């Protein structure tokens, strides 16, 4: 049966791993992640069901406003 690990051991192990990662040279981790180009993906808006309700007498829902702002940035 495996030995029980308490919270103190988990915190100490996590701290030691973080310090080891910070001390390692950057060449160990390889190259940086690839950047996406503006035309390679479509904008996405994530919202709950209440994002499609009109509020305060407006003519747009918050999802419509967010999508329009994202499309303008492209």
C-alpha positions as CSV (number, residue, x, y, z in Angstrom):
1,X,0.0,0.0,0.0
2,X,1.4,3.4,-0.9
3,X,2.5,5.8,1.8
4,X,0.2,8.7,2.6
5,X,1.4,12.2,1.5
6,X,0.4,15.1,3.7
7,X,-0.1,18.7,2.6
8,X,3.3,19.9,3.8
9,X,5.1,17.3,1.6
10,X,3.1,18.4,-1.4
11,X,3.9,22.1,-0.9
12,X,7.6,21.3,-0.3
13,X,7.8,19.1,-3.4
14,X,6.0,21.8,-5.5
15,X,8.3,24.5,-4.3
16,X,11.4,22.4,-5.0
17,X,10.2,21.7,-8.5
18,X,9.5,25.4,-9.1
19,X,12.9,26.4,-7.9
20,X,14.6,23.8,-10.1
21,X,12.6,24.9,-13.2
22,X,13.5,28.6,-12.5
23,X,17.2,27.7,-12.1
24,X,17.4,25.7,-15.3
25,X,18.7,27.4,-18.5
26,X,16.1,28.3,-21.1
27,X,17.7,26.1,-23.7
28,X,16.5,23.1,-21.8
29,X,12.8,24.0,-22.6
30,X,13.3,24.3,-26.4
31,X,11.8,27.0,-28.5
32,X,8.9,29.3,-27.8
33,X,5.4,28.4,-28.8
34,X,4.3,29.3,-32.3
35,X,2.4,32.5,-32.9
36,X,-0.9,32.5,-34.7
37,X,-1.3,34.8,-37.7
38,X,-4.4,37.0,-38.0
39,X,-5.9,35.1,-40.8
40,X,-5.3,31.6,-39.4
41,X,-8.2,31.4,-36.9
42,X,-11.7,32.8,-36.5
43,X,-12.7,34.8,-33.3
44,X,-14.7,32.9,-30.7
45,X,-17.0,34.4,-28.0
46,X,-17.7,32.2,-25.0
47,X,-20.8,33.2,-22.9
48,X,-23.5,31.7,-20.8
49,X,-27.2,31.7,-21.8
50,X,-27.9,35.1,-20.1
51,X,-25.4,36.7,-22.6
52,X,-28.1,36.7,-25.2
53,X,-30.6,38.8,-23.2
54,X,-31.1,42.5,-23.8
55,X,-30.2,44.6,-20.8
56,X,-31.0,48.3,-19.9
57,X,-33.0,48.9,-23.1
58,X,-30.0,48.3,-25.4
59,X,-30.3,47.1,-29.0
60,X,-27.5,44.6,-28.7
61,X,-26.7,41.7,-26.4
62,X,-23.4,41.4,-24.8
63,X,-22.4,38.5,-27.0
64,X,-23.1,40.6,-30.1
65,X,-21.0,43.4,-28.7
66,X,-18.1,41.2,-27.8
67,X,-18.1,39.5,-31.2
68,X,-18.2,42.8,-33.0
69,X,-15.3,44.1,-31.0
70,X,-13.3,40.9,-31.8
71,X,-14.0,41.2,-35.5
72,X,-12.9,44.8,-35.5
73,X,-9.5,43.8,-34.0
74,X,-8.8,41.4,-36.8
